[in-house]
Amino acid sequence: MPYVISYDLGTGGLKAGLYRADGSSLDFVFYPYETYFPEAYCHEQYPQDWWQAVCKSTQKLLQTTGIDPAKVVSVAASGHSLVAAPLDEGGRLLLERVPIWSDRRAHEEAAEFFSRIDYKQWYRSTGNGDPPETYAVFKLIWLKKHFPELFTKIRTVLGSKDYINYQLTGKYATDYSYASGSGVFELQHWQYSETFINASGIPHSLFIDPIESHAVVGTVTKEASKQCGLCEGTKVICGGVDNSCMALGTTGVGNGRLYTSLGSSSWIAVSADKPILDAKNLPFIFAHIEKGYYTSAVSIFAAGNTYRWARDTFCGELNGNAYEEMNALAASSPVGANGVMFNPSMAGGSSQEPSEALLGGFFGLTLSSKRADLLRAVLEGVAYSLSTCCLSVIDAMIESDEPMIICGGGAKSDLWMQIFADIYNRKVVITNVDQDAASLGAAAIAARGAGLWQDYSPLDKLFEIQKTFTPIDENRDQYAVMAKWFTRWIYGLAVLHDNMKEEQH
């Protein structure tokens, strides 16, 4: 039986997965690496840490499963986005550490760019709705400005998973999904924009012409084989950006397929044959793994980490499985948390929230408020925020009667899932894939690239619904009223926080 290996490069580490030809998983290995914060807004990682994670996890995966490496026919990676690792003429890294997706040091460079290019025109072309300075081209403009001598030595720039492919094969390549996070990629035309590249002052030659995600980049070299344990000659498939791989591994390819990722942060994404472009609410969009499709997403920056904050702040004495005890407490508070509301913007406001200056807070506290009310309010507040600030943006742009798939750590709570079903007023389902979505997406790309699959339709047979939560009429009606009050509150709160920020400066 042939096998494929997928690599899911995340912010906190790499998950390697071994899959059978039918897409079923055999085993996973996780290998962590660090993020470094040398200065404000600077978030960096060592690309060599990614490569070591690939080598170590591959060796461990093959060892623990006992699978003959010769039976692994292909590998593919899902890579965390918006990375621009510069290499010189000899293929050597010019920076030991490179800025990752969340690095925002290039805000001045972005402002200079938009003095020449209309921001709304740029957004409508690229769909790049995150803070502009996070996109790869602005990181390159920053590097050119601050390290001009080093910049002249750059011959190519690679994303995170593209660097892994280079280590495996010695070949430079990228795919459409990763290129769509460059800041100079036109979604509608599936190509780079000469206008934006010229305005950036970055040579066009640094932007690799993209290929399809399932295209073969090359094969594992003799040297890479010695380091990672794969057989020389194993096919290396181009892979994709993490957002698109996760969408593929969660819902497959189709029109109007929705999911909510409920981890430390949270986003709602939809796959469709058109991008959801909204110059006011700024959904962030990537080209999908399948050419002609897009994955559009809206987000809040704090979700599961607000419940972790509540655990550490209010529930320090709980032993054992603290979250189960917290859920039991929250369940003892009625729908609406006895009038207590919580805004989860504890990491600031996203592009879909009323203001970037928006911060978290409780509202409606009285002397009779209990810890259980506060805990339930946190769960409800995350659902309110995602529903009123995020889901409303997607619902206004695309019609879909698909149920909402929820994945991530928060999906383990039945109480929270019922709250989401009631507040979303939509059936919520939990599938067997859950937190392995990006890994499965990369495995599907590897299978297609190796010729084991002709398209991505086999994914539909792999998805198994494990739990379903249907809106409860009484709860839904009560939450609909509360959601209106929540919206009025956070917009008022945003004005207050905007004014405070202006006075502080």
C-alpha positions in Angstrom: 0.0 0.0 0.0 1.4 3.4 -0.9 1.6 6.2 1.7 1.9 10.0 1.8 3.3 12.3 4.4 2.0 15.8 5.1 3.7 18.5 7.0 1.6 21.2 8.8 3.9 24.1 9.7 2.2 26.2 12.3 3.2 29.1 14.5 4.1 26.8 17.5 5.5 23.8 15.7 5.2 21.2 13.0 2.8 18.3 12.8 3.8 15.5 10.5 1.1 13.0 9.5 1.4 9.6 7.7 -1.6 8.8 5.6 -2.8 5.8 3.6 -3.7 6.2 -0.1 -7.4 6.4 0.8 -6.8 9.4 3.0 -7.1 7.7 6.3 -4.4 8.7 8.9 -2.0 6.3 10.4 -0.1 8.4 12.9 1.0 12.0 13.8 4.2 13.4 15.3 4.4 17.0 16.6 7.7 18.8 16.9 7.7 22.3 18.5 9.9 25.4 17.6 10.1 28.9 19.1 9.0 32.3 18.0 11.3 35.2 19.0 10.2 38.8 19.8 13.4 40.9 19.6 11.5 44.3 19.5 8.0 45.6 19.5 6.0 44.3 16.5 8.8 41.9 15.5 7.9 38.2 15.4 10.6 35.9 14.0 11.5 32.2 13.5 14.5 30.3 12.3 13.8 28.6 9.0 16.4 26.0 10.0 14.1 25.1 12.9 11.3 24.3 10.4 13.7 22.0 8.5 14.9 20.3 11.7 11.3 19.8 12.7 10.6 18.1 9.3 13.7 15.8 9.7 13.1 14.9 13.3 9.3 14.3 12.9 9.7 12.3 9.7 12.3 10.0 11.3 10.0 9.6 14.4 7.0 8.9 12.2 8.6 6.2 10.2 10.2 4.7 13.3 7.0 4.5 15.4 4.8 3.2 12.5 7.4 0.8 11.1 6.5 1.8 7.6 9.2 1.2 4.9 10.2 4.7 3.6 10.2 3.3 0.1 6.4 3.0 0.4 6.0 6.8 0.9 5.3 8.0 -2.6 5.0 11.7 -2.0 5.0 14.5 0.6 3.4 17.9 0.7 3.3 20.8 3.2 0.9 23.3 4.5 2.8 26.4 5.5 2.0 29.4 7.8 1.5 32.4 5.6 3.0 35.7 4.7 6.7 34.6 5.2 9.4 36.0 3.0 12.7 34.1 3.6 15.5 35.7 1.4 18.1 33.5 -0.3 21.3 34.5 -2.2 22.7 33.3 -5.5 24.0 30.1 -3.9 20.6 29.3 -2.2 21.9 30.3 1.3 19.6 32.1 3.8 20.5 35.8 4.1 18.7 36.0 7.5 19.0 33.4 10.2 15.6 34.5 11.5 12.8 35.7 9.3 9.6 37.6 10.0 6.5 35.4 10.2 2.9 36.1 9.4 2.2 38.2 12.6 5.2 40.5 12.3 4.0 44.1 11.9 7.3 46.1 11.9 6.7 47.4 8.3 3.8 49.8 9.2 5.7 52.9 7.9 6.6 51.1 4.7 3.0 50.2 4.1 1.9 53.8 4.7 4.4 55.0 2.1 3.2 52.4 -0.4 -0.4 53.6 0.1 0.6 57.2 -0.6 1.2 56.0 -4.1 -1.5 53.2 -4.4 -5.1 53.6 -3.5 -5.7 51.2 -0.5 -9.2 50.2 -1.6 -8.0 49.5 -5.1 -5.2 47.3 -3.7 -7.6 45.5 -1.3 -10.2 44.8 -4.1 -7.4 43.3 -6.2 -5.5 41.3 -3.6 -8.1 40.5 -1.0 -5.4 41.0 1.6 -7.6 42.1 4.5 -5.2 41.6 7.4 -3.1 44.6 8.5 -1.2 45.4 5.3 2.2 45.4 7.0 1.9 41.7 7.7 2.0 40.8 3.9 5.2 39.6 2.4 5.9 42.6 0.0 6.0 45.1 2.9 8.4 42.9 4.8 10.7 43.0 1.7 10.3 46.8 1.4 11.3 47.1 5.1 14.4 44.9 4.5 15.4 47.0 1.5 15.1 50.2 3.5 16.9 49.0 6.6 19.5 46.6 5.1 20.1 47.8 1.6 23.5 46.0 1.2 21.9 42.7 2.2 19.0 43.3 0.0 21.2 43.5 -3.2 22.3 39.9 -2.5 18.7 38.5 -2.6 18.0 36.2 -5.6 14.8 34.6 -4.5 12.3 34.7 -1.7 10.5 31.7 -0.3 7.5 31.1 1.9 7.6 28.7 4.9 6.5 25.5 3.1 8.4 26.5 0.0 11.6 26.6 2.0 10.9 23.1 3.1 10.4 22.0 -0.5 13.7 23.7 -1.4 15.5 21.8 1.4 14.0 18.5 0.1 14.6 19.1 -3.6 16.9 22.0 -4.2 14.2 23.6 -6.4 12.5 27.0 -6.0 8.7 26.9 -6.3 5.5 28.3 -4.9 1.8 27.8 -5.5 -1.1 30.1 -6.2 -2.5 30.0 -2.6 0.8 31.0 -1.0 1.5 33.7 -3.7 -1.9 35.2 -2.9 -0.5 36.3 0.4 2.4 38.2 -1.2 0.6 41.6 -1.3 1.0 41.9 -5.1 -1.2 39.0 -6.4 -4.4 39.7 -8.3 -7.1 37.3 -7.2 -9.3 37.6 -10.2 -6.5 37.0 -12.7 -4.4 34.5 -10.7 -1.2 36.4 -11.4 1.1 39.1 -10.0 0.2 42.7 -10.5 2.9 44.7 -12.4 1.3 47.9 -11.0 1.7 46.8 -7.4 5.2 45.4 -7.9 6.4 48.6 -9.6 5.0 50.7 -6.8 6.7 48.5 -4.2 10.2 49.0 -5.8 10.9 45.2 -5.3 12.3 43.5 -8.4 9.7 41.2 -10.1 12.3 38.5 -10.2 12.0 37.9 -6.5 8.4 36.8 -6.9 8.4 33.1 -8.1 5.8 32.4 -10.8 3.2 30.1 -9.0 2.2 26.6 -10.1 -0.7 24.5 -9.0 -0.7 23.1 -5.4 -0.7 19.5 -6.7 2.2 20.1 -9.1 5.4 18.1 -8.5 8.3 20.5 -7.5 10.9 17.8 -7.7 12.2 14.7 -5.8 14.0 14.2 -2.5 17.8 14.6 -3.1 20.4 12.3 -1.8 21.5 14.8 0.9 18.0 15.5 2.1 17.3 11.8 2.2 20.3 11.4 4.7 18.9 14.1 6.9 15.2 13.3 7.0 14.9 9.6 6.3 12.8 9.8 3.2 14.0 7.8 0.2 15.9 9.6 -2.5 13.5 10.2 -5.4 10.3 10.5 -3.3 8.0 13.1 -5.0 7.7 16.5 -3.4 4.4 18.2 -4.2 4.1 22.0 -4.0 1.5 22.2 -1.2 -0.4 25.3 -0.1 -0.8 28.1 2.5 -2.3 27.0 5.8 -5.6 28.8 5.5 -6.4 27.1 2.2 -5.1 23.7 3.3 -7.3 23.9 6.4 -10.3 24.8 4.3 -9.6 21.9 2.1 -9.2 19.5 5.0 -12.3 20.8 6.8 -14.9 21.1 4.0 -13.3 19.8 0.8 -13.8 21.8 -2.4 -17.3 23.3 -3.0 -19.4 26.4 -3.2 -20.5 28.0 0.1 -18.9 25.5 2.4 -18.4 27.1 5.9 -16.4 26.4 9.0 -15.4 28.1 12.2 -12.0 27.5 13.6 -12.2 27.9 17.3 -8.7 28.0 18.8 -6.8 30.6 20.7 -8.0 33.1 18.0 -11.0 32.3 15.8 -12.1 32.8 12.3 -15.0 31.9 10.0 -14.1 30.9 6.5 -16.1 30.0 3.4 -14.9 28.3 0.2 -16.5 29.6 -3.0 -15.9 30.2 -6.7 -15.7 33.9 -6.0 -13.9 35.9 -3.3 -15.9 37.8 -0.7 -14.5 41.3 -1.2 -15.8 44.0 1.2 -13.7 47.2 1.4 -15.5 48.2 4.7 -15.2 44.9 6.7 -12.1 43.6 4.9 -12.4 39.8 4.8 -8.9 38.3 4.2 -8.8 36.0 1.2 -6.5 33.4 -0.3 -6.6 31.6 -3.5 -7.8 28.1 -2.8 -5.9 24.9 -3.4 -8.2 24.2 -6.4 -7.7 26.8 -9.1 -10.8 28.9 -9.6 -11.9 28.7 -5.9 -11.1 31.0 -3.0 -11.2 30.8 0.7 -12.5 34.0 2.4 -12.3 34.5 6.1 -13.2 36.9 8.9 -11.8 36.7 12.4 -11.4 37.8 16.0 -8.0 37.8 17.7 -9.1 36.3 21.0 -11.4 33.3 21.5 -10.2 30.2 23.3 -7.5 32.2 24.9 -10.2 34.3 26.7 -11.5 31.1 28.3 -8.0 30.2 29.3 -7.7 33.7 30.8 -10.9 33.1 32.7 -9.5 29.8 34.0 -6.3 31.4 35.2 -8.1 34.4 36.7 -11.2 33.0 38.2 -10.6 29.2 38.5 -7.1 28.8 39.8 -8.2 26.4 42.5 -9.8 23.9 40.1 -7.9 20.6 39.9 -8.0 17.9 37.3 -9.8 18.9 34.1 -10.4 22.5 34.9 -12.3 23.2 31.7 -14.9 20.4 32.4 -15.5 21.9 35.8 -15.8 25.4 34.3 -18.3 24.2 31.7 -20.4 22.6 34.5 -20.3 25.9 36.3 -21.2 27.9 33.1 -24.1 25.5 32.4 -25.6 26.3 35.8 -26.0 29.9 34.7 -29.1 30.4 32.4 -29.1 31.6 28.8 -28.0 35.2 28.8 -25.8 34.7 31.9 -28.2 36.6 34.2 -27.6 39.8 32.2 -23.8 39.7 32.1 -22.1 40.2 28.8 -18.5 39.8 27.8 -16.6 41.3 24.9 -13.6 39.1 23.9 -11.4 41.7 22.2 -8.6 41.2 24.7 -6.0 41.2 22.0 -7.4 44.3 20.3 -10.0 44.5 17.5 -9.7 42.8 14.2 -10.6 44.4 10.8 -14.2 43.1 11.2 -14.7 44.5 14.7 -15.7 48.2 15.3 -12.1 49.4 16.0 -8.6 48.1 16.3 -8.4 50.0 19.6 -11.4 47.9 21.0 -10.5 46.0 24.2 -12.2 43.3 26.2 -14.6 43.8 29.1 -17.6 42.7 31.1 -21.0 44.5 31.1 -24.0 44.2 33.4 -22.2 43.1 36.6 -24.2 43.4 39.8 -23.6 42.3 43.4 -25.6 39.2 42.6 -23.4 38.1 39.7 -21.7 34.8 40.2 -18.6 33.2 38.9 -20.8 30.9 36.8 -22.4 33.9 35.1 -19.0 35.3 34.2 -17.9 32.0 32.7 -21.0 31.6 30.7 -20.7 35.2 29.5 -17.2 34.5 28.2 -18.5 31.6 26.1 -21.5 33.6 24.9 -19.4 36.7 24.2 -17.1 34.8 21.8 -20.1 33.5 19.9 -21.8 36.9 19.9 -18.6 38.5 18.5 -18.1 35.9 15.8 -21.8 36.1 14.8 -22.4 39.8 14.8 -18.9 41.0 13.5 -17.9 38.0 11.3 -20.7 35.7 10.2 -22.9 38.7 9.2 -20.2 39.8 6.7 -20.2 36.4 5.0 -24.0 35.9 5.1 -24.5 39.3 3.4 -22.2 38.3 0.5 -23.0 34.6 -0.2 -26.0 32.4 0.3 -25.3 29.1 1.9 -27.6 26.6 3.7 -24.6 24.4 4.6 -24.3 23.5 8.3 -21.5 25.2 10.2 -18.6 22.9 10.8 -16.6 23.9 14.0 -13.1 22.7 14.5 -10.4 23.4 17.0 -9.9 23.0 20.8 -13.1 24.9 21.6 -15.2 22.3 19.8 -14.6 19.8 22.6 -17.2 21.7 24.8 -20.8 20.5 24.1 -22.1 23.5 26.0 -20.2 25.9 23.8 -21.3 24.2 20.6 -25.0 24.5 21.7 -24.4 28.2 22.4 -22.9 28.6 19.0 -25.9 26.8 17.3 -28.3 29.0 19.2 -26.5 32.3 18.5 -25.6 31.5 14.9 -29.2 30.2 14.4 -27.6 27.5 12.3 -27.0 23.8 12.7 -23.5 23.1 14.0 -21.6 19.9 13.3 -18.4 18.4 14.6 -16.5 16.0 12.3 -13.8 13.4 12.8 -11.1 15.7 11.2 -11.2 18.5 13.8 -7.7 19.8 14.6 -6.0 17.7 11.8 -7.7 19.7 9.0 -4.5 21.4 7.6 -2.6 18.1 7.8 -5.4 16.3 5.9 -5.5 19.1 3.4 -1.7 18.7 2.7 -2.1 14.9 2.6 -4.9 15.3 -0.1 -2.5 17.5 -2.1 0.2 14.9 -1.8 -2.1 12.1 -2.9 -3.3 14.1 -5.9 0.2 15.1 -6.9 1.3 11.5 -6.8 -1.5 10.4 -9.0 -3.3 8.4 -6.3 -6.3 10.8 -6.6 -7.6 12.5 -9.7 -9.2 15.3 -7.8 -10.2 16.2 -4.2 -13.6 14.4 -4.2 -12.3 11.5 -2.1 -12.3 13.9 0.9 -16.1 14.0 1.0 -16.1 10.3 1.9 -13.6 10.9 4.7 -15.7 13.4 6.6 -17.8 11.8 9.3 -20.2 13.8 11.5 -19.6 12.9 15.1 -22.0 15.4 16.8 -24.8 17.7 15.6 -26.2 20.7 17.5 -29.5 22.2 16.4 -30.7 25.7 17.5 -33.2 25.6 20.4 -36.0 27.9 19.5 -36.4 29.5 23.0 -32.6 30.1 23.3 -32.3 31.4 19.8 -35.0 34.0 20.3 -33.4 35.2 23.6 -30.0 35.3 22.1 -31.2 37.3 19.1 -32.4 40.1 21.5 -29.1 39.9 23.5 -27.0 40.1 20.3 -28.6 43.4 19.4 -27.6 44.8 22.8 -24.1 43.3 22.5 -23.6 45.0 19.2 -24.7 48.4 20.5 -22.5 48.0 23.5 -19.3 47.1 21.7 -19.7 50.0 19.2 -20.1 52.4 22.1 -17.1 50.7 23.7 -15.1 51.2 20.5 -15.7 54.9 20.5 -14.6 55.2 24.1 -11.4 53.2 23.4 -10.7 55.3 20.3 -11.0 58.5 22.3 -8.8 57.1 25.0 -6.1 56.1 22.5 -6.2 59.6 20.9 -5.8 61.3 24.3 -2.9 59.0 25.3 -1.0 60.0 22.1 
